[in-house]
Amino acid sequence: MSPLSILHFQIKGEGFPILCLHGHPGNGQCMSVFTNSLSQNFKTIAPDLRGYGKSSTKTNFEITQHLIDLEILLEQLQISKYLILGWSLGGIIGMELALRNPEQVAGLILIATAARPRSNHPPITWQDNLYTGLAAIINYFLPGWQWNIDTFGKRSLFRYLIQRHTSATYQYLAKEAVPAYFKTSRVATRALNKSLRAGYNRLTELPQIQSPCLVLAGARDKHITPESSQETALQLKKATWECYPNTAHLFPWEIPHQVITNIKNWVELTTEVRHLLEN
């Protein structure tokens, strides 16, 4: 008998499955910017990865455990062929799944991620932390309040995560980012940091991925630079690359309509993916 999955997950819609993988910190709910729309045409599966959201654990684990957890979940859901949409850490896990299960992964949609992730984030000051705390607390209770955005938000660490300080973007920060942050465990953070300190780099393996890929980046992303995302796209054999100006790491919350439109167009115009959907 196969082991039971520990992962909490949300399923929306019907049709060809898309496995939607969140970043760090995050949870499945953070993927609603994708699942709310894509579930009109697909079955979207958005799990909370181990140590995130409702998939709680206090036991230390290696980052490769995420792959095992997802394989168990997909087996239990009887899903043998699927697309992956991965944001940040979720994109890294998505590439790893494609390397492990090439016959199952029909395509990759990689959001603000890289196979050799590099950052150019400036040093964080105590003022950054102060303004971020104030902006987050006020925005949690008064989402999208322009005074808070102008007074604290634009001076906080949010300025490195987003470039378009709109009320709609701050609504996402209040409803999804802040709750996810508080439900991200120390063991999950420890697993990720351990992998990054080891110098994570899968560029040389990427040509093994034969499925079509869509790689999207924000031009002013400080957390995973657009250059490292483009480097990843260049190593993938069947990649479409796009970089959005005046956006950062959380660009799906800055320009959601444009991102979803581009994803749907890619699915429609990519022959291999469209063939799967039609059969």
N, C-alpha and C positions, 0 to 999 in steps of 0.2 A: 504494500500500500504506500502511495506517495505521501510524504510529509505534508502537513497542512500549512498553508501560507499564513504568516503572521501579519501580512499587510492589510491595512484598512484601504479601501478603494471606492471610487465612485464610477458608476457606469451611466452613460447617457446615450440616447439614440439607438439606432439600428443601422446595420450595414457592415461594410468592411471595417475591421478594427484599427483604431489608432491608439497606441500606447503613449500616453502623455506623461512625461517625466519632469518633475519640478527641480528647481535648483536649491542652493543652500544660502540662507535658511529658506525653508519653504514647506509646502505640503500640496496635496492634490487639489485643494480648493484654489490655490494660486494659479492653476491652469484654466480657470473658468473663462479667462479672456479668449482662450482657444476653444474649449469644450462647448461653451454655450452656442457658438456658431457652427463649429464643425459637426456637432451632434445632429444637425439637421440632415446631414448626408452620410454620416459615419456612426459607428459605435465607438465612442471614446471611453477609454479606461484610464483613470487618473488615480494612481495609488499614492498613499503616503509612504515614502521610502522608510526603511528601518531606521528608527531613532527620530523620525519626524512626525509631526501631527499626532494622529491617533495610533500610529504603529510604534508604540512606545517600547523602549527597552533600556535597561541600565547596565547591560553587559557589553563590554568592549568588543568590537568586531573590526575586521578588515573591510576596506571599501569594496572588495570583490564580493562580499556577502550580498550586496545589493543585486548583483547579477543572479545569484542563486535564488534569492527571494523572488525575483521577477519571473524566472523560469518556472518556479513552482506555481506561482499565481497563474501564469498563462496556461500551464498544463491543466490546472483545476478548472479554468474557464473554457478549456477545450479550444484554445486559439492556437492554430498552427502556422498562420500566415498573417502578418500585420505590418503596418507602418509604425514608425517611431517618431514622435515629436518631442525633442528634448531641449530644455532651456538651461543653459549654464552647466551645472553639474549633471543635470538630466541629459544633456547632449553628450557628455563624456560617457555616461553609462550607456546611452543609446549606441554610440560607436563600439563600445566593448561588446554589447549584445550582438551587434551585426558581425563582429569578428568571430564570436563564439557560435553564432547560429545563422550562417549566411543564407541557408535555404528558407528560413522563416521570415527574415526581415525583408520586406518588399521595397522599402525606401526609408530614407532618413530626412527629417526636417530638423535642422540644427540651428538653434537660436542662441546667439551670444555665447558661443562656446568654441573650444579649440582642442585639438589633439595634443598640442604643446602649449597649454595656457600660459599667457604672460600678462602681467599687470604693470601699469605705470601710475598707480594710485599715489598721490602725494602723501607725505607724512600727516598723521592725524593729531590735531592739537586738542587741548582741553576745551577750548572754545567750540571746536567742531562737535565734541561730545555733548557739551552743554546745549548748544542750539539744536542738535539732533533730538535730544531728549525732550526739550520743550516743544519743538515742532511736532514730534510724534505723538506726544500726550494730547496736545491741543487738537491735532488733526484727528485723533481717535474719537474724541467726543464731538468735534465740529468738523466733519470731513469736508475738505475743499474750501474752507474759509479763506478768502483772499488775503485778509489782514495777516493771518498766521503764515501763509505762503510767503508773502512779501517780507514780513518781519523776521521770521525764524527759518522757514523752509529753504529759502534761497541762500542762507548763510550756513546751513547744516550740511551733513554728509549726504543728504539727498541730492545736493548739487552735482555729485559724482555719479549718482545712480540714474538721474534723469537730467534732461536739458530743457524740456518743455514743462514748465511749472504751471500746469493747468489744473483747474478744479477737478476735472475728470480723472487725471492721473493721481491726484491726492486722494480721491475716493478709493482707488485701488490700494494705495498705500495703507489707508485706514482699515479697510475691510478685509484685506488679504495679507499684506506684508507684515503688519505689526502682530496680528494674532499668530502667524506662522513663525515669526521670530521667537516668540515666547514658548512655542511648542517644539522648538528644535533642541534636541538633547545635547548634553556635553559629549556623550559618546559618539554621536554623529559628527560633531565638529572635530573631535579627536581623530576619527577615521579619515576624514577629508584632509586635515592638516598633515597627517602622517604620509598620505599619498603624495601631496604636493611637495613636502620637504624631500621626498625621495627623488624628486625631479621627474614627475610624470611626463612621458613623451611617447606617443604612439604614431608619430608621423610615418615612420618607415613601414608600418603595417597597414596603413590606410589603403594602398593600392589593392589589397586583398578584397576590399569591399566593392562588390560588383553592382550593387543596387543603386538606383538614382538617388541623388541627394540635393537638397535645397539648403544652402548655408546663408543665414541672414545675420547681419551685425549692425551695431550702432556706431556711427563714425567717431563719437566722442566717448566710447566705452573705456573707462579706466580700470575696470576689474578684469576683463578679458579683452585685450586690445583687438581692434578690427584687423590689425596686421596679422595677429596670430590666427584669427578666424579665416582670413584669406589664405594664409599659409596652409591651413587644413583643407580648404576648398581646392587648392591647386594640387594636393596629393590624392584627392578622390577622383576616380576615373570618370564618374558621371555626375559632376557637380554643377549646379547653378548657383551663382554667388550674387548677393546684393547687399549693399551697405547704405543705410539710411542716414542722410545728413541731419545734423543738429539733434541727435538722439544719443542715449547712453545705454547702460546695461539693461535697464528695464524698459527698453523701447516698445515692447508689445503693449505696455500700459500708457505709452505716450502717443502712439499712432496705431491703435488697435485695428481700425477699419482697413488701413493700408496693408498691414501685415496679414490679416486674414484674407484679404483680396488676393495678395500675392501668393499665399499658400494654395488657395483654391485654383488660381490660374495655373500654378505649377502642376498641380494634380491633373488638371484638365489637359494641359499641353504635353505632359510627359507620357509618351506612348506606353511604356511598360506599366506604369501605375494605372493609367486609364484602362488598359487591357485587363488588369486584375479586377478592377471595379466592375467592368462590364460582364465578367464571368463569375 
